[in-house]
Amino acid sequence: MSTLHTINKSPYSNSSLASCIKICSKSDAILLLEDGVFGALTSAPESEQLQQLIHDGTRVFAISADVKARGLTDKLLSSIELIDYNSFVQLTIEHRCVQSWY
C-alpha cells in the first residue's frame, strides 16, 4: 500500500519531515507544501536523508507556488519535483492513503 505523506511545517521549527523520512518506503511519496517546502532546500536539516530516500526510490514533490512565494526556486535539491495543485490532486488519487504530518 503506497502512502502520500504531506508536510506543511518547516524542518527548522518542526520535526515532521524527520519523522516522516524514518518510515517512508519506496512506494511512498512525500509532498512538501506551505512552509514544508523549506525541507527541499539544499541546506535543510534533513537534506542528506531526503536525498538518500530519493536515491532509494521514494519520489519527493514540492508545490511550485509555495516555493516561488518564499523565493526558494534556486535553492532546492535538484531531485525535488515541482508540481502545481492539480498535480497534488492527482497524487492523492494515485496513492491508497494520504498521511498529513503536523
C-alpha distances in whole Angstrom, upper triangle without the diagonal:
4,7,10,13,16,19,23,25,27,26,30,30,27,24,21,20,21,19,16,17,17,13,12,10,11,8,8,12,14,17,20,23,26,27,24,25,28,25,25,29,30,32,29,28,25,26,26,22,21,22,21,18,18,20,17,15,14,15,17,19,22,24,27,29,28,29,32,33,33,35,32,32,34,33,29,27,27,24,23,22,24,23,24,23,23,20,18,18,17,14,13,13,11,8,6,8,11,12,16,18,22
4,7,10,13,16,20,22,24,23,27,27,24,22,19,17,19,17,14,14,15,12,9,8,9,5,5,8,11,13,17,19,23,24,21,22,24,21,21,25,26,28,25,25,22,22,23,20,18,19,19,15,15,17,15,13,10,11,13,15,18,20,23,25,25,25,29,30,30,31,29,28,30,29,25,23,24,20,19,18,20,19,21,20,20,17,15,15,14,11,10,11,9,5,6,7,9,10,14,16,20
4,6,10,13,16,18,21,20,24,24,21,19,15,15,16,14,11,12,14,11,8,9,10,7,5,6,8,11,14,16,19,21,17,19,21,19,19,23,24,26,23,23,20,21,22,18,16,19,18,14,15,18,16,14,11,11,12,13,16,18,21,23,22,23,26,27,27,29,26,26,28,27,23,22,23,19,18,17,19,18,19,18,18,16,13,14,13,10,9,11,9,6,6,5,6,7,10,12,16
4,6,10,13,16,18,18,22,22,19,18,14,13,15,14,11,12,14,12,9,11,11,9,6,5,6,7,11,12,16,17,14,15,18,16,16,20,22,24,21,21,18,19,20,18,15,17,18,14,14,17,16,14,10,10,10,10,12,14,17,19,18,19,22,23,23,25,23,23,25,24,20,20,20,17,15,14,15,14,15,14,15,12,10,11,11,7,7,10,9,6,8,6,5,6,8,11,14
4,7,10,12,15,15,18,18,15,14,10,9,12,11,7,10,12,10,8,11,12,11,7,6,5,6,8,11,14,15,11,13,16,13,14,18,20,21,18,18,16,17,18,16,13,16,17,13,14,17,16,15,11,11,9,10,12,13,17,19,17,18,21,22,21,24,21,22,24,22,19,18,20,17,14,15,15,15,16,15,17,14,11,13,14,10,10,13,12,10,11,9,6,5,6,7,11
4,7,9,12,13,16,16,14,13,9,9,12,12,9,11,14,13,12,14,16,15,11,9,6,5,6,7,10,11,8,10,13,12,13,16,19,20,17,18,16,17,19,17,14,17,18,15,16,19,19,17,13,12,10,9,10,11,14,16,14,15,18,18,18,21,19,19,22,20,18,18,19,17,14,14,14,13,14,13,15,13,10,12,14,11,10,14,14,12,14,11,7,6,5,6,9
4,6,8,9,13,12,10,10,7,6,10,10,8,11,14,14,13,16,17,17,13,11,7,6,5,6,8,8,5,8,10,9,11,14,17,17,14,15,13,14,17,15,13,16,18,15,16,19,20,18,15,14,11,10,10,11,14,15,12,13,17,17,16,18,17,18,20,18,16,16,19,17,14,15,14,14,15,15,17,16,13,15,17,14,14,18,18,16,17,14,11,9,6,5,7
4,7,9,12,11,10,11,9,9,13,13,12,14,17,17,17,20,21,21,17,14,11,9,6,5,5,5,4,7,9,9,12,14,18,18,14,15,15,16,19,18,16,19,21,19,19,23,23,22,18,17,13,12,10,10,13,13,10,12,15,14,13,17,15,17,20,18,16,17,20,19,15,16,15,15,15,14,17,17,13,16,18,16,16,19,20,18,20,17,13,12,8,7,7
4,6,9,7,6,8,7,8,11,12,12,14,17,18,17,21,23,23,19,17,13,11,8,8,7,5,4,8,8,9,12,13,17,16,13,13,13,15,18,17,15,19,21,19,20,23,24,23,20,19,15,15,12,13,16,16,12,13,16,15,13,17,15,18,20,18,16,18,21,20,17,18,17,18,18,18,21,20,17,20,22,19,19,23,23,21,23,20,16,14,10,8,7
4,5,6,6,8,8,8,11,13,13,14,17,18,18,22,23,24,20,18,14,13,9,9,8,5,5,7,6,6,10,11,14,12,9,10,11,13,16,16,14,17,19,18,19,22,23,23,20,19,15,15,13,14,16,16,12,12,15,14,12,15,13,16,18,15,14,15,19,19,16,18,17,18,19,19,23,22,19,22,24,21,22,25,25,24,25,23,19,17,14,11,10
4,5,5,6,7,6,8,10,11,12,14,16,16,20,22,23,20,17,14,13,11,12,12,9,7,9,7,6,9,10,12,11,7,7,8,10,13,13,12,15,17,16,17,20,21,22,19,18,15,15,14,16,18,19,15,15,18,17,15,17,15,17,18,15,14,15,18,18,16,18,18,20,21,22,25,23,21,24,25,22,23,26,26,24,26,23,20,17,15,12,11
4,6,8,10,10,11,13,15,15,17,20,20,24,25,27,23,21,17,17,14,14,13,10,10,11,8,8,12,11,13,10,8,7,10,12,15,15,15,17,19,19,20,23,24,25,22,22,18,19,17,18,20,20,16,16,19,18,15,17,15,18,19,15,15,16,20,20,18,21,21,23,24,24,28,26,24,27,29,26,26,30,30,28,29,26,23,21,18,15,13
4,7,9,10,11,13,15,16,18,20,21,24,26,28,24,22,18,18,15,15,13,10,10,13,10,11,14,14,17,14,11,10,12,15,18,17,17,20,22,21,23,26,26,27,24,23,20,20,18,19,21,21,17,17,20,19,16,19,17,21,22,19,18,20,23,23,21,23,23,24,25,25,28,27,24,27,29,26,26,30,30,28,29,26,23,20,17,13,11
4,6,8,9,10,12,13,15,17,18,21,24,25,21,19,16,16,13,14,13,10,9,13,11,10,14,15,17,16,12,11,12,15,17,16,16,19,20,19,21,24,24,25,21,21,18,19,17,19,21,21,18,18,21,20,18,20,19,22,23,20,19,20,23,22,20,22,22,23,24,24,27,26,22,25,27,24,24,27,27,25,26,23,20,16,14,10,8
4,6,5,6,9,10,11,13,15,18,21,22,19,18,15,15,13,15,15,13,11,14,12,11,14,15,17,16,12,10,10,13,15,13,13,17,18,17,19,22,22,22,19,20,17,18,18,20,22,23,20,20,23,22,20,22,20,23,24,21,19,19,22,21,19,22,22,23,25,24,27,26,23,25,27,23,23,27,26,23,24,21,18,15,13,9,9
4,6,5,6,9,10,11,12,16,19,19,16,15,11,12,11,12,13,12,9,12,12,10,13,15,18,17,13,12,11,14,16,13,13,17,17,15,17,20,20,20,17,17,15,16,15,17,20,21,18,18,22,21,20,22,20,22,24,21,19,19,22,20,18,20,20,21,22,21,24,22,19,21,23,20,19,23,23,20,21,17,15,11,9,6,6
4,5,5,6,9,10,10,14,16,17,14,12,9,10,9,12,13,11,8,10,10,7,10,13,14,14,10,10,8,10,12,10,9,13,14,12,14,17,17,17,14,14,11,13,13,15,18,20,17,16,20,20,18,20,18,20,21,18,16,15,18,16,14,16,17,19,20,20,23,21,18,21,22,18,19,22,21,19,20,17,15,12,11,8,9
4,5,5,7,9,10,14,16,18,15,14,12,14,13,15,17,15,12,14,13,9,12,14,15,14,11,9,7,10,11,8,9,13,13,12,14,17,16,17,15,16,14,16,16,19,22,23,20,20,23,24,21,23,20,22,23,20,17,16,19,18,16,19,20,22,24,24,26,24,21,24,25,21,22,25,24,21,22,19,17,14,14,10,12
4,6,5,7,9,13,16,17,14,14,12,14,14,16,18,16,13,16,16,12,15,17,19,18,14,12,10,13,14,11,11,15,15,13,16,18,17,18,15,16,15,17,18,20,23,25,22,22,26,26,24,26,23,25,26,23,20,19,22,20,19,21,22,23,25,24,27,24,21,24,24,21,21,24,23,20,20,17,15,12,12,9,10
4,5,6,6,10,13,14,11,10,8,11,11,14,16,16,12,14,15,12,14,17,18,18,15,14,11,13,14,11,10,14,13,11,13,16,15,15,12,13,12,14,15,18,21,23,20,20,24,24,23,25,22,23,25,22,19,18,20,18,16,18,19,20,22,21,23,21,18,20,21,17,17,20,19,16,17,14,12,9,10,8,10
4,6,5,9,11,13,10,10,9,12,12,16,18,17,13,15,15,11,13,15,16,16,13,12,9,11,11,7,7,10,10,7,10,13,12,13,10,12,11,14,15,18,21,23,21,20,24,25,23,25,21,22,23,20,17,16,18,16,14,17,19,20,23,23,25,22,19,22,22,18,19,22,20,17,18,16,15,13,13,11,14
4,6,9,12,14,12,13,12,15,16,19,21,20,17,18,18,15,16,19,19,19,16,14,11,13,13,9,10,13,11,9,13,15,13,14,12,15,14,17,19,22,25,27,24,24,28,28,27,28,25,26,27,24,21,19,21,19,18,20,23,24,26,26,28,25,23,25,25,21,21,24,22,19,19,17,17,14,15,13,15
4,7,10,12,10,11,11,15,16,19,22,21,17,19,20,16,18,21,21,22,19,17,14,16,16,12,12,15,13,10,13,15,13,14,11,14,14,17,19,22,25,27,25,25,29,29,28,30,27,27,29,26,23,21,23,20,19,20,23,23,25,25,26,24,21,23,23,19,19,21,19,16,16,14,14,12,13,12,15
4,7,8,6,8,8,12,14,17,20,20,16,18,19,15,16,19,20,21,18,17,14,15,15,11,10,13,11,8,10,13,10,10,8,10,11,14,16,19,22,25,23,23,26,28,26,28,25,25,26,24,21,18,20,17,16,17,19,20,23,22,23,20,18,20,20,16,16,18,16,13,14,13,12,11,13,12,16
4,5,5,8,10,14,17,20,23,23,20,20,22,18,18,21,22,23,21,20,16,17,16,13,12,14,12,8,10,12,9,8,7,10,12,15,18,21,24,27,25,25,28,30,29,30,27,27,28,26,22,20,21,17,17,18,20,21,24,24,24,21,19,21,20,16,17,18,15,13,14,13,14,13,16,16,19
4,5,8,11,14,17,20,24,24,21,21,22,19,18,21,21,24,22,21,18,17,17,14,12,13,11,8,8,10,7,5,5,8,11,14,18,21,23,26,25,25,28,30,29,30,27,26,27,25,21,19,19,15,15,16,19,20,23,23,23,20,19,20,19,15,17,18,14,12,14,14,15,15,18,18,22
4,7,10,13,17,20,23,24,21,21,23,20,19,23,24,26,23,24,20,20,20,17,15,16,14,11,11,13,10,7,6,8,11,14,17,20,23,25,25,25,28,30,29,30,27,27,28,27,23,20,20,17,16,16,19,19,21,21,21,18,17,18,16,12,14,14,11,9,11,11,13,14,17,18,22
4,7,10,13,16,20,21,17,18,20,17,17,20,22,23,21,21,18,18,18,15,13,15,14,10,10,13,11,9,6,7,9,11,15,17,20,23,22,22,25,27,26,28,25,24,26,24,21,19,19,16,14,14,17,17,19,19,19,16,14,16,14,11,11,13,10,8,10,9,10,10,13,14,18
4,7,10,13,17,18,14,14,17,14,14,17,19,21,18,19,16,16,17,14,11,13,14,10,9,13,12,9,6,5,6,8,11,13,16,19,18,18,21,23,23,24,21,21,22,21,17,16,16,13,11,11,13,13,15,15,16,13,11,13,12,9,10,12,10,8,11,11,10,10,12,13,17
4,7,10,13,14,10,11,13,11,11,14,16,18,15,16,13,13,15,13,10,12,13,10,10,14,13,11,8,6,5,6,8,11,14,17,15,15,19,20,19,21,18,18,20,18,15,14,15,12,10,10,12,12,14,14,16,13,11,13,13,10,11,14,13,11,14,12,10,9,10,10,14
4,6,10,12,8,9,12,10,10,14,16,18,15,17,15,15,17,15,12,14,16,13,12,16,17,14,11,9,6,5,6,8,11,13,12,12,16,17,16,18,16,16,18,17,14,14,15,13,10,9,10,9,11,11,13,11,8,11,12,9,10,14,13,12,15,13,10,10,10,10,13
4,7,8,5,5,8,7,8,11,14,15,13,14,13,13,16,15,12,14,17,14,14,17,18,17,13,11,8,6,5,7,10,11,9,9,13,14,13,15,13,14,16,15,12,12,14,13,10,10,10,10,11,12,15,13,10,14,15,12,13,17,17,16,18,16,13,12,10,10,12
4,6,5,5,9,9,10,13,16,17,15,17,16,16,19,18,15,18,20,18,17,21,22,20,17,14,11,9,6,5,9,9,6,8,11,11,11,14,13,14,17,16,13,15,17,16,12,12,10,10,10,10,13,12,10,13,15,13,14,17,18,17,20,17,14,13,11,11,12
4,5,6,9,10,12,14,17,18,15,17,17,18,21,21,18,20,23,21,21,24,25,24,20,18,15,12,9,8,10,9,6,8,11,9,9,12,12,14,17,16,15,17,19,19,15,15,13,13,12,12,15,15,13,15,18,17,17,20,21,21,23,20,17,16,13,12,12
4,5,6,8,10,11,15,15,12,14,15,15,19,19,16,19,22,20,20,24,25,24,21,19,15,13,10,10,12,11,8,9,12,10,8,12,11,14,16,14,14,16,18,19,15,16,15,15,15,15,19,18,16,19,21,19,20,23,24,23,25,22,18,17,14,12,11
4,5,6,8,10,14,14,11,12,12,13,16,15,13,16,18,17,17,20,21,20,17,15,12,11,8,9,12,12,9,9,13,12,11,14,12,14,16,14,12,14,17,16,13,14,13,14,15,15,18,17,14,17,19,17,17,21,21,20,22,19,16,14,11,10,10
4,5,5,8,11,12,10,12,12,12,15,15,12,15,18,16,16,19,21,20,17,14,11,9,6,7,9,10,7,6,10,10,9,11,8,10,13,11,9,11,13,13,10,11,10,12,13,14,17,16,14,17,19,17,18,22,21,21,23,21,18,17,14,13,14
4,5,6,9,9,7,10,10,10,14,14,12,14,17,17,17,20,21,21,18,17,13,12,9,11,12,13,10,8,11,12,9,10,8,11,12,9,9,11,14,14,12,14,13,15,17,18,21,20,18,21,23,20,22,25,25,24,26,24,21,19,16,15,15
4,6,8,9,5,8,7,7,11,11,9,11,14,13,13,16,18,18,15,14,10,11,9,12,13,15,12,11,14,15,12,14,11,13,14,11,9,9,13,13,10,13,13,15,17,18,21,19,17,21,22,19,20,24,23,22,24,22,19,17,15,13,14
4,7,8,7,10,9,7,11,11,8,10,13,13,12,15,17,16,14,12,9,9,7,11,11,14,11,9,12,14,12,12,9,10,11,8,5,6,9,9,7,10,10,13,16,17,20,18,16,20,21,18,20,23,22,21,24,22,20,18,17,16,17
4,5,5,9,9,7,10,12,10,11,14,15,14,16,19,19,17,16,12,12,11,13,13,15,13,10,13,14,11,11,8,9,9,6,4,6,9,11,9,12,13,16,18,20,23,21,20,24,24,22,24,27,26,25,28,26,23,22,20,19,19
4,6,9,9,6,8,11,10,9,13,14,14,15,18,19,17,16,14,14,14,16,16,18,16,13,16,18,15,14,10,11,10,6,5,5,9,10,10,14,15,18,21,23,26,23,23,26,27,24,26,29,28,27,30,28,26,24,23,21,22
4,7,8,7,9,12,11,12,15,16,16,18,20,21,20,19,16,17,16,18,18,20,18,15,17,18,15,14,11,13,12,8,9,9,12,14,14,17,18,21,23,25,28,26,25,28,29,26,28,31,30,29,32,30,27,25,23,21,21
4,6,5,9,10,9,11,14,14,15,17,19,20,18,17,14,15,14,17,17,19,16,14,17,18,14,15,12,14,14,10,9,9,13,14,13,16,17,20,22,23,26,24,23,26,27,24,26,29,28,26,29,26,24,22,20,17,18
4,6,8,9,10,12,13,14,16,18,19,20,18,19,16,17,17,19,21,22,19,17,20,21,18,18,16,18,18,14,13,12,16,16,16,19,20,23,25,26,29,27,25,28,29,26,27,30,29,27,29,27,24,21,20,17,17
4,6,5,6,9,10,11,12,14,15,17,15,15,13,15,15,18,20,22,19,17,21,22,19,20,16,18,18,15,13,11,15,14,13,17,18,21,23,25,27,25,23,26,26,23,24,27,26,24,26,24,21,19,18,15,16
4,6,5,6,9,10,10,12,14,15,14,14,12,14,14,17,18,21,18,16,19,21,18,18,15,16,15,12,10,8,11,11,11,15,16,19,22,24,26,23,22,25,26,22,24,27,26,24,26,25,23,21,20,18,19
4,5,5,6,9,10,10,12,14,14,15,13,16,17,20,21,24,22,19,23,24,22,22,18,19,18,15,13,10,12,12,13,16,19,22,25,27,29,26,24,28,28,24,26,29,27,25,27,26,24,22,22,20,21
4,5,5,6,9,10,11,13,12,13,12,15,16,20,22,24,22,20,24,25,23,23,20,20,20,17,14,12,14,13,13,16,19,21,25,26,28,25,23,26,26,22,24,27,24,22,24,23,21,19,19,17,19
4,5,5,6,9,10,11,9,10,8,11,13,16,18,21,19,17,21,22,20,21,17,18,18,15,12,9,12,10,10,13,15,18,21,22,24,21,19,23,22,19,21,23,21,20,22,21,19,17,17,16,18
4,5,5,6,9,10,9,10,9,12,14,18,19,22,20,18,21,23,21,21,18,17,17,14,11,8,9,8,9,12,15,18,22,23,25,22,21,24,24,20,23,25,23,21,24,23,22,21,21,19,22
4,5,5,6,9,9,11,11,15,17,21,22,25,24,22,25,27,25,25,21,21,21,18,15,12,13,11,12,15,18,21,24,26,27,24,23,26,25,22,24,26,23,21,24,23,22,21,22,20,23
4,5,5,7,6,8,9,12,15,19,21,24,22,21,24,26,24,25,21,21,21,19,16,13,14,11,11,14,17,19,22,23,25,21,20,23,22,18,20,22,19,18,20,19,18,17,18,17,20
4,5,5,5,6,7,10,13,17,18,22,21,19,22,24,23,23,20,19,19,17,14,11,11,7,9,11,14,16,20,21,22,19,18,21,20,17,19,21,18,17,20,20,19,18,19,19,22
4,5,7,9,11,14,17,20,22,25,24,22,25,28,26,26,22,21,21,19,16,12,12,9,11,13,17,19,23,25,26,22,22,25,23,20,22,24,21,20,22,22,22,22,23,22,25
4,6,9,11,15,18,22,23,27,26,24,27,30,28,29,25,24,24,22,19,15,15,12,14,15,19,21,24,26,26,23,22,24,23,19,22,23,20,18,20,20,21,20,22,21,25
4,6,9,13,16,20,21,25,24,23,26,28,27,28,24,23,24,22,18,15,15,11,12,13,17,18,21,23,23,19,19,21,19,16,18,19,16,15,18,18,18,19,20,21,24
4,7,10,13,17,19,22,21,20,24,26,25,25,22,21,22,21,17,14,14,11,11,11,15,16,19,20,20,17,16,18,17,13,15,17,14,13,15,15,15,15,17,17,20
4,7,10,13,15,19,18,17,20,23,22,23,19,18,20,19,15,13,12,9,8,8,11,12,15,17,17,13,13,16,14,11,14,15,13,12,15,15,14,15,16,17,20
4,7,10,13,16,15,14,17,19,18,19,16,15,17,15,12,10,11,8,6,6,9,10,13,15,16,13,12,15,14,11,14,16,14,13,17,16,14,14,14,15,17
4,7,9,12,12,11,14,16,16,17,14,13,15,15,11,11,11,9,6,5,6,7,10,11,13,10,9,13,12,10,12,15,14,14,17,16,14,15,14,15,17
4,6,9,8,7,11,12,12,13,11,11,13,13,10,11,12,11,7,6,5,6,8,10,13,10,9,13,14,12,14,17,16,16,20,18,15,16,14,15,16
4,6,5,6,9,10,11,13,11,11,14,14,12,14,14,14,10,9,6,5,6,7,10,9,8,11,13,12,14,17,17,17,20,19,16,17,15,16,17
4,5,5,6,8,10,10,10,8,12,13,11,13,13,14,10,9,5,6,6,9,11,11,11,14,15,15,17,19,20,20,24,23,20,20,19,19,20
4,5,5,6,9,10,10,10,14,15,14,16,17,17,14,13,9,8,7,9,12,12,12,15,17,17,18,21,22,22,25,24,21,21,19,20,20
4,5,5,6,9,9,10,13,13,12,15,17,17,13,13,10,10,9,10,14,14,13,16,18,17,18,21,22,22,25,23,20,19,17,17,17
4,6,5,6,5,6,9,10,9,12,13,14,11,11,8,10,11,13,16,15,14,18,19,18,20,23,23,23,26,25,21,21,19,19,19
4,5,5,6,6,9,11,11,14,15,17,14,14,10,12,11,14,17,17,16,20,21,21,22,25,26,26,29,28,25,24,22,22,22
4,6,8,9,12,13,14,17,18,20,17,16,13,14,13,14,18,18,17,20,22,22,23,26,27,27,30,28,25,24,22,21,21
4,6,8,11,11,12,15,17,19,16,17,14,15,15,17,20,20,19,22,24,23,24,28,28,28,31,29,25,24,21,20,20
4,6,8,9,10,14,16,18,16,16,14,16,16,18,21,21,21,24,25,25,26,29,29,30,33,31,27,27,24,23,23
4,6,5,7,10,12,14,12,14,12,14,16,18,21,20,19,23,24,23,25,28,27,27,30,29,26,25,23,22,22
4,6,6,10,10,13,11,12,10,12,14,17,19,18,18,22,23,22,24,27,26,27,30,29,26,26,24,23,24
4,6,9,9,13,12,13,12,15,17,20,23,21,22,25,26,24,27,30,29,29,32,31,29,28,26,26,26
4,7,9,12,11,13,13,16,18,21,24,22,22,25,26,24,27,29,28,28,31,30,27,26,25,23,24
4,6,8,7,10,10,14,16,19,21,19,19,23,23,21,23,26,25,25,28,27,24,23,22,21,22
4,6,6,9,11,14,18,20,22,20,19,23,23,20,23,26,24,24,27,26,24,23,22,21,23
4,6,8,10,14,17,20,22,19,19,23,22,20,23,25,23,24,27,27,25,24,24,23,25
4,6,9,13,16,19,20,17,17,21,20,17,21,23,20,20,24,23,22,22,22,22,24
4,6,10,13,16,17,14,14,18,17,15,18,20,18,18,22,21,19,19,19,19,21
4,6,10,13,14,11,11,15,14,12,16,18,16,17,20,20,18,19,19,19,22
4,7,10,12,10,10,14,14,13,16,18,17,18,21,21,19,19,19,19,21
4,7,8,6,7,10,10,10,13,15,15,16,20,19,17,18,18,19,21
4,6,5,6,9,10,11,13,15,15,17,20,20,17,19,18,20,21
4,5,5,6,9,10,11,13,14,16,18,18,15,17,16,18,20
4,5,5,6,9,10,11,13,15,18,18,16,18,18,21,22
4,5,5,6,9,10,10,12,16,16,14,17,17,19,22
4,5,5,7,9,10,11,14,13,11,13,13,16,18
4,5,5,7,9,10,13,13,11,14,14,17,20
4,5,5,6,9,12,13,12,15,16,19,22
4,5,5,6,10,10,9,12,13,16,19
4,6,6,8,8,7,10,12,15,18
4,6,7,9,9,13,15,18,21
4,7,9,10,13,16,19,22
4,6,7,10,13,16,19
4,7,10,13,16,20
4,6,10,13,16
4,7,10,13
4,6,10
4,7
4
